[in-house]
């Protein structure tokens, strides 16, 4: 059990941190340690989601099993990590700034209270379990994949064999949970209900902290922002369909990860792209690439995820066209969010 917990922590926290560190180091010159860690972890997790999505969809369409899909996914992650580290190394050698200047962060009482509330929610998500009707699909599909190593060959609701599981295979979020279960040796139901939610809660609040950093320069205002966000989430269970309920009680479900983590991450990237364009008046290729990657990550969570990302980016692009009276960069932003639509198109074709 201890080894399984350590492997789970490594896969859910250390792996995303390592994957995203090269991206954040590539883009930053000066930042606090907390901001750097949060940015690296959430960026790395989105990249992992984006790499996992096409691999598993391809493996399912080809009739492969989970181990065969992972034989493609793991080398792809290694290549992506090497590429990002190499790009970061080359960029830093050419740049006058050879390293990041880590600033000292300041904490106030509001930040400490917010941290305590977030930690409390993470602990409660591990100690207490919540079930709903959607578990008949999400947990059952993950359990079947982990036990049989097959990819969507049986109906999660009935267990009957199915020849055309196209309703689900283009958003294989349960396979991610099954992969974590197989790698750690922890029971799939326990992984879905106890060992997985805490990471999604942590990443979701990390994204909110990064958004606060874009909105406020003062650390005290960021802390107050995080305090109110944590309070609203903790006491927002006024309905089983509220965003707060999805984050705290249904984190194992793809639509919860989409609403609480992926879409806020896309909002963050849009805000950064607009800010950089406002400062430099030129195209930010790294920002456009992250928007495209986020579309793939959204498709993993839900078939409609990529369409929602395109809609959000399109609205932001239209606002930029009106405010800045520029067409090229907003249009590039819109086009960068389109590749993820391939999974939705395949769903329409295959159903």
N, C-alpha and C positions, 0 to 999 in steps of 0.2 A: 504493500500500500504506500509506504514512504517513497519508494522509487517511482511509483506511478504518479504521486503528487509532484515530485521533483520534475519528472518529465513533462507533466501538464503545465507547470509554471514555466518551464523552458520553452514549450511550444506556444503558450498563450501570451507570454510576456517577453522573454529574451529573444526569441526568433524574430518577432516583429520589430523589436528595438534594433537588432543588428541589421535587418533588412532596410529599415528607414533611416538609419544613422548616416549613411553615405549621402542620401538625398538632402537631408537637413544640413549637414556639414557643407555640402556643395553650395547651398543657397545662403548660408548665414555667415556673418562676420563677427557679430557680437550678440550675446544673449545670456539669459540666466540658465543655470543648470536644469532647473525644473522645467522651463520652457523647452529647452533642447530635448530633454528626455521625453516629454509629452508629445512633442511634434514628431520625434523619431518613431515612437511606438505606434501612434495612430497612422502615420504615413506608411510604415512597414506593414501594418495589418491590412490596409487597403490594397497595397501591392500584392500581398499574399492572396487575398480574396480574388483580385483581378487575374492572377496567374492560375489559380485553382479552377476558376469558372470554365475557360475554354478547354482545359485539359480533361476535366470530368465529363463535359458535354461530348467531346470527341470520343472519349473512351466508352461512354454509354452508347453512342450511335454505332460504334464499331463492335459492340457486343463484348467489350473487355470486362474484366473484373477489377475490383478496387486495387489490389496489389499492382496490376499492370498499369493502371492509371497513375499510381504513385511513383512508378518507375520513370514516368515521363515528368511528373510534377517536381520531384526532388532535384533531378539534374537541372531542370529549368530554373528553379529557385537559386541553385548554386551559380549558374551562368548569370542570372540577373544580379546576384550579389557581387560577383566578380566584375561585371560590367559597370555597376554603379560605383564600386570602390575605385575602379580604374579611372572612371570619368572624374570622380572627386579628386583623386591624386593628381591627375593632369591639370585640372582646373586650378587647384591650389598652387601648383608649381608655377603656372603662368601668372597667377594673381599676385598682387603686391602683398595681400593679406595671406600669410602662410598658414595661419591657424585662427581658430575662433577665440575671441576674448570672452571668457566666462565671467559674467558680472555677478556680484553678490545680490541675491534676492532678499527682499525685506518682507517680513510677515507681520500682520496685525491680528487682533483678536478675531475679526470676522473671518479671516482666512483659516485660522486654527479651528474655529467652530465648523466652518464648511468642510474642512478636512475630516473632522470627527464624524460629521453627519454622513459623508460619503463612505468612510470606513465602516460605519454602522450599517449602512445599506448593503455593502458588500458582504459583511459577516452574516447578516440576516438572510441574504440570498443563498448563502451556503448552508445555513443551519435549517432553514424552513423551505419546504417545497410547495409548489402551487401547480395544480393540474387544471386543464380545461379541455374542451372538446377537440381543439386543434392538435393536442398531443397524439390523437389517434393517427394523425398523419406524420407530424414532424418526428416524434420520438419513435414511432413504429418504423418509419422509413430508415432512420438512423440505426436502429437495432437490427433490422433485417440486413442492411448493408454490412454492418460490422460482423454479424454472425455468419452470413452466407458468403460474404465478400462479392456478391453480385450487385449490379447497378440497375435498380429499377426494373427487375424482372418479375416482381410480384406487387400486387396491389396492396399498399400499406393498410387499407381499411379492412380487407377481407383475407389477405394472404394468398389469394388465387393468382395463378400465373397470368401475366399480361404480355401481349405481344407489341402493343403500341402505347407505352407509358408517356406519351408526349406532353401530357398535361403538366408533368412535374420535372422532366429531365432537364429542361432549360433553366431551372433555378435550383441546382442541387445543393442547397444549403445544408440539409441533413447529412449529406456525405461528408461535409467538413467536420461535423460532430462525430460521425462514425470514424473518420480518420484519427481524430484526437483520442477516441476510445481505444482503437486498435494499437496506436503507438504507445499509449500509457498503460494499457492493460486494465483500465478502470471500466466497470460496467457502463454500458451506453446510457441507460436510464439515469444512473448516478452522474455521469458526465453532463448530460443534458440539463438535469435539474439542479445540481449542486456545484460541480467543478467548472462549468462553462460560464454561467451567468455573471460571476464576479468580474471576469475579464471584460465582458461587454459593458458592464456598468462603469468600470474604470475607464475604458476607452471613450465612452460617451461623455463622461464628465471631463476627460482630458481634452476632447474636442471643444467643449463649452469653455474651458479655460483658455484655449487658443483663440477662440472667437472673442472672448473678453479682452485678450491681449491686443487684438486688432482694434477693438472699440475704445479702449482706455489706455492711456500711457501711465496713469498713476496706479501703482500696485494696490493701494488701498481700495480704489474703486473696483479693481478686478476682484479683490477679496469679497467686497460687499455683493458684487454681481454673483459670484459663485455661491455665497451664502443663500441668497434668495432663490437661485436655481435649485440648490439642494433641498431647500424647504418646500418649494413648489413640487418637486418630484416626489419627495417623501409623503406629502399630504395631498397628492393629486389623484388618489385612487377613488374618484367620485363615480367612475364607471369602468366596466371591464374593457371598454374600448378607448380609454384615455391613453395618451402617449406615455404618461407616467406608469400606468399599469403594464403597458407593453414592455417598458424598460426594466422594471423591477420584477415582474412576475412572469414575463413571457420572453425573456432574453434569448432563449434557445430557438425561437422561431425567426425565420428569415425576415418577415415583415417588421419585426421588432428591431432587428439590427439595421434594416434599411432606414426606418424612421428615426431611430435614436442615435445612430452612429454614421452611416454612410451619407445620408442627405445633409446633416450638419457639417460633415467634412467637406462636402461639395460647396456648401455656403461659404465655408472658410476659404476654399481655393478661389472662388469667385471674388470674394472680398480682397484677397491678396492680389489677384490679377488686376482688378480695377485700381488698387492702390499703386501697384508698380507701374501701370500704364499712366496713371496721373503724375507720377514722379519722373519717369524716364521717357515717356511718350514713344515707347517702342515695344515690339512684340516680346512677350515673356514665354519662351518655348517650354521651359520647365513647368510653368503653371498650366499651359495648354495640355501638356502631356499628363499631368496629374488629373486634370478634368476628364481626359479620355480614360485613364485608368480607373477613375471613380465610377464611370459608366459601366465598366466590366464588373466591378465589385458590386454595384447595385443589381446587375443582372443575376448574380449569384444568389442574392437574397430574395428576389421576386422577379417574375417574368415581366412585370410592369415597371420594374425599377429603372431600367435604362430609359424608358419613355418619360418617366417622372424627372429624371436627371436632365434630359433634353429640354423638357418644358421649363424647368427652373433656369437653365443656362440661357434659353431663348429669351425669357423675360428679362434677365440681367443684360443680355446683349442688346435688346431693344432699348432699355433704359440708357445704356452707354451710347448708342447711336443718337438718341435724342439729346443727351446732356453734352457729349463731347463733339457731336456732329462729325463723327468718324465712322466709317463703315468696315474697313479692312479688319481691324483687330476684333471687334465684336462678332464679325462674321466667322473669323477663325475660331473664336471661342465656341460658337454654335456648332461649327463643323467638327470640332474636336470631341464633342459629346455624342456624335452620331455613331461611331463604330460599335458601341454596345448594343445598338438596335438590331444588330445581326441576329441575336438570340431571339428577340421578339418576332422578327421576320421568319426565322426558322420555325418558331412555334406556330405561327399562322399557316405556314406551308404544310407542316407535318400533321397538324391536328385533323 
